[in-house]
């Protein structure tokens, strides 16, 4: 699949194989993303996080998540090789937010709280929502990106409401 990124900072080096990499090995222009400033207290803090973070391309099913034991971002090989550049870019922002949260000592895998109600997930999705809006994604594209196999339609509605509250807006454009 040959998809042209919308912006250079979304570019992905898809030539890597299974292994452990610096994030900038796979996303070489990510430092130029305006969205980095929303991930941490300052752009400089976000750049430090980005430069020290690792990503592992793994032989597994699925998408992308933070492995809290390593810690690193883990991405499924097939998703890395064939996922839409825009989706991978938005996911990397979401997961970098989780790496920052992990560094702050927050529990990313709080199983007592439903996925769509976890503060860490709500913040990660809020970062993605802001960027999706800034990029001009259509309502359907944003909903498509937020939809995943482990959420019901009701979960998605609740997540969107939680994101709306987190962002402090009267309504979302979706």
Buried (B, 14 or more C-beta within 10 A) or exposed (E): EEBEBBBEBBBBEBEBEEEEBBBBBBBBBBBEBEBBBBBBEEBEBBBEBBEEBBBBBBEBEBBBBBBEEEBBBBBBBEBBBEBBBBBBBBBBBBBBBBBBBBEEEBBBEBEEEEBBEBBBBBBBBBBBBBBBBEBEBEEEBBBEBBEEEEBEEEBBEBBBBBBBEBBEEEEBEB
